[in-house]
């Protein structure tokens, strides 16, 4: 197997993980273990959970007596309940680990393939004094049920599955995650009132493959060529498409880059390193892009991602094709504009953190999510890798297994990266991606042209609508940073 070269030690923790517990296989138990998955959950977390030392019930001594250990495990009727009980400061320090019901579905999601409707949306109050709630389409995936129904970014709906939305019932939109069919009725806002426009849509869920390179264009701003990229996920099966986009930027001779990550919840660390290698003109395989630090049991796996000259190509099934392509590196940039929101997370924030020591980073939008940790999938196998998985079930785990740092050992962004220019995305001002009058893009272009130069030059508008929900909030795997099994 060809291995990717890293600075320091190789990051092969998934393939060469060892189960470092005190389990004595020679012990005979008088207590029957009721659920084998519980045993996997404890041992996997004991071996790889980043905060293992902070959780008393994950201490190596916990399974020192097999009868006591099985009695403890039998106290949990469901493996996910045991998993949740073992998280460190759940919901605060650890907001990110999750139990996987079906690892095959997750593996497909990491490749950009999901059973989906093909759109994302937000919910907002009509005004800060109103009980009425509207939904608004943030983007539509091509070749999806939503695109077939001609849904467009910025469209407003106020009825979901027959329910007119308000602050008391908007949870009905959870059907977006659980139902095979959903319906919506659309409306316009006229004089502060919601007025039906007669559009009604019913969508059936189906498998959708989403190219994360959602939009790219070249914009001329006073004679300056600006590359604009809306990138919605670090999907490792789309390296060719990402690299081709930067090939177009390079051929066009762009002088500035606006990277729109407002809807990008993260993904593959490797893909993040490739993107950074396309952006930074001075990228060298001797320089650190990001450092990964594991728990004390796996300290030998600590290492760093450098910048790359070539990118691995994976097919749409997630298999490495044994072919690499030369990275199209821009050679004209000393700064980058990044459009952000509270849905910007994980591998997206790694781009900001990892490139900050090398380039001027100008952030436009709102504060990012704040995730400086990542994971790999822990499977129920002898070494917790994807080799020899227990076929009795499809459960796995995605616990936090490492913390990320940049070249300067900086990692303090758990509260997110605050924007240099705060611009709130309001549905009333939504425009197609690439429209120079779209407020967030317009702000970046105005800075490039010199129309604004200081943070104080941006006037924050009075709240027009209060955001109450984003479809990313409950979508599985939407805010993730992970390493691949075959890296």
FENLIN-V741539 format. One line per field, one symbol per residue. psi: psi as a letter, one per 30 degrees, with the letter a starting at -180 (. if undefined). burial: # if it has 9 or more other C-alpha atoms within 8 Angstrom, else .. A space follows every 10 residues. Layout:
psi: ???
burial: ???
This chain:
psi: kkkkklkblk ihfefgkkji lgkjffkkkf kkkfjfeeee eeeeeeefke geffjefgke fegejeeeee eeeffjfkee eeeefgkjhk fdejgfklkk ejfeeeeeef fgkljlfgll llklkelfgl fkkllkkelk klhleeefgh klkfkkkfkk hfkkkaffgf fffffefflf kllkkllljj hgkkkkgfkk kkkkklkkjj jfiekklkkj jhfkkkkkkj jgkijfghee eeeeefeeee efhkflkjjj gfgjgabkee eeeeeeffej egkkffkkek kkkalffgff fkakkallfl kkkklffgkk ggklkkkjkk gfkglkkkkl affjlcfefe eeeefefflk jjkkblklei jglallkjli leggagkhkk gflgkalilk flkklaeghk gihfglkkle jkjkjkefgk llkfkfgkee eeeeeeeefg fkfleffkjk lkkekjkfkk ffegkkgfil jllleg.
burial: .....##.## ##.##.#.#. #......... ..#.#.#### ########## .#..#..### .###.##.## #.##.#..#. ###..###.# ...#..#.## .##..#.### ####..#### ######.#.. .######### #..####... ########## #...###..# .#........ .#######.. ...#.#.... ..####.#.. .#####.#.. #..####### #########. .######.## ...####### ########## ########## #.###.#### #####..##. #########. #####..#.# ....#.#### .##.###### ########## #######.#. ########## ########## #.####..#. ...####### #######... #.#..##.#. ###.#....# #..#...### #########. .#.....#.. ...####..# #......### ###.#..
